[in-house]
Amino acid sequence: MLPEPNQCCVMVTGGAGFIGSAVIRQLIADQYAAIINVDVLTYAGNESTLTKESAYPGYRHERTDIRDAGAIRELLDCYHPDAIMHLAAESHVDRSIDGPGDFINTNIHGTYNLLEAVRAEDERRATESDAPAARIRFHHISTDEVFGSLGATGLFHEDSSYQPNSPYSASKAASDHLVRAWGETFGINAVVSNCSNNYGPYQYPEKLIPVVIHQAMAGNPIPVYGKGDNIRDWLFVDDHARALVMVMSRGQSGRTYNIGGDAERTNLEVVETICRELDEISPRTEGRYSDLITFVKDRPGHDFRYAIDASRIKNELGWQPQERFETGIQRTIEWYLNNQQWVEEVGGKQSSSIRLGLGGPR
Ligand SMILES: NC(=O)c1ccc[n+]([C@@H]2O[C@H](COP(=O)([O-])OP(=O)(O)OC[C@H]3O[C@@H](n4cnc5c(N)ncnc54)[C@H](O)[C@@H]3O)[C@@H](O)[C@H]2O)c1
C-alpha cells in the first residue's frame, strides 16, 4: 500500500515530455506531497511545458539522464520515493528507423538502470528496517505498439503476444520484458501499462496531429503516409494521465493494464477531421485545408492497425475515458492555435526538418 497522496513521494521520469507533463499536472491536482521530475531534457523535453507546475511546493526537477546508473542511484538515495512512474524514452518511430542506437540506450539500458536502482533501494530498506519495509512501486509506461499489427478485426488484450515491428516498439517491448523479469525474479513491486496513441496539448510538433495543424496553418502540403489507411486508436492525453495515476496507486503488483480510447480512426480520417475543424475556425482565403493533403512514401514496417481492449482497467480500477475524439481534437486544435509561442520555442530544438524514417539499406 502506498501512503496517502499528501504523504507520498512520486518520481516521474520524462516529466518534461508530452505525457509526463500531463501526469505531473494530474499528480498536482491530486495533491501528491512530492513530485520529482527526472528529465535530462532531450530535444523532446522542455521546461516551458511545466512553467506553472514548477511553482508547486512539492515539485522538483532533476536534470538527470536515466542512462547514468550512478546518478539514478544517487537520486533514489536522496529522495527515497514511494513510487516511480517511468515515462522517459525516445518515442518517435521515424527517428528509431534513422538511428536506433538512442532507443536501445535510453529505452532498454535506461529502464535496466532504474530497475537495478529500485532493487538496491528495496534491499537497503529491508536490511535497515526491523518491520517489513515498503517496496518502491515501479510503474513502467509502455505502448500498444509492442503487440505488432492487427488485421481488420480483433483487439489487443493484456495477454496478446509481443510482435514489435519497429526499432522503437522493439525497444519498448524489451523494456516491458525487463520489468516483468525483475518483478518475477527479484520481487520488484512492478506494474506495466500499454496505451494507444495519445493526442492533446504539449505534444512535440513532429507527431502526426501537431504536424498537420502546423502545416495546414502555414499553407504547406500536409503529408499523409501511404494511402492514409493505417488505423490507430486515439486517447486524449489527460485521460491517459488519470489512468496512469490510478494504475500507479492502485494497480495490482505484477499485472499489466491496457489503456485505450475506443476511438479508432484511419490516419486520413484524422487529417480530414482536423482540416474540417480548421475550415470552421480559421477559413483559408481560397480553397479548403483538405486541398493541401499530399500522399507521401509510406514508412517501412508501418503497422496497419492497433486497437485496445481496455476492459481490465475499466473493471478493476473504475477508469473510463472522459473526452470523446470529436471534442478532444477541437480542444487540441484550439490549444495549438493559441500556443504558437510554445510550438516555436520547442520546435527550435528539432535538429532537422527533412523527412525522417524512410530507412533502407546502409
Ligand atoms: N505518445 C504516445 O502516443 C504514447 C502512447 C503510449 C505510450 N507512450 C509512452 O509514454 C512515454 C512518454 O511518451 P511521450 O509521447 O510523452 O514522449 P516524449 O518524447 O514527448 O517525452 C519523452 C521525455 O523523456 C525525456 N527523456 C528522453 N530520454 C531521456 C533520458 N535518457 N533521461 C532522462 N529523460 C529522458 C525527454 O527529455 C522527454 O521529456 C514513453 O515511454 C512512450 O513510449 C507514448
The ligand as a Gaussian input file, in Angstrom:
#p B3LYP/6-31G(d) Opt

LIG

0 1
 N        2.858000       9.413000     -27.270000
 C        2.090000       8.330000     -27.291000
 O        1.109000       8.284000     -28.030000
 C        2.393000       7.165000     -26.372000
 C        1.473000       6.123000     -26.291000
 C        1.732000       5.055000     -25.396000
 C        2.878000       5.055000     -24.626000
 N        3.766000       6.085000     -24.744000
 C        4.966000       6.043000     -23.880000
 O        4.832000       7.105000     -22.944000
 C        6.102000       7.635000     -22.621000
 C        6.114000       9.135000     -22.856000
 O        5.815000       9.393000     -24.221000
 P        5.748000      10.898000     -24.774000
 O        4.973000      10.873000     -26.029000
 O        5.364000      11.800000     -23.674000
 O        7.301000      11.115000     -25.125000
 P        8.094000      12.471000     -25.352000
 O        9.099000      12.146000     -26.409000
 O        7.177000      13.627000     -25.549000
 O        8.834000      12.706000     -23.947000
 C        9.907000      11.913000     -23.509000
 C       10.590000      12.637000     -22.367000
 O       11.633000      11.803000     -21.865000
 C       12.804000      12.589000     -21.690000
 N       13.974000      11.727000     -21.883000
 C       14.332000      11.085000     -23.024000
 N       15.473000      10.418000     -22.852000
 C       15.837000      10.603000     -21.553000
 C       16.917000      10.141000     -20.771000
 N       17.886000       9.368000     -21.291000
 N       16.980000      10.509000     -19.463000
 C       16.021000      11.317000     -18.923000
 N       14.988000      11.796000     -19.629000
 C       14.882000      11.440000     -20.940000
 C       12.721000      13.671000     -22.749000
 O       13.516000      14.812000     -22.411000
 C       11.223000      13.963000     -22.768000
 O       10.888000      14.973000     -21.846000
 C        7.125000       6.883000     -23.470000
 O        7.698000       5.888000     -22.668000
 C        6.297000       6.269000     -24.582000
 O        6.868000       5.063000     -25.036000
 C        3.552000       7.134000     -25.596000

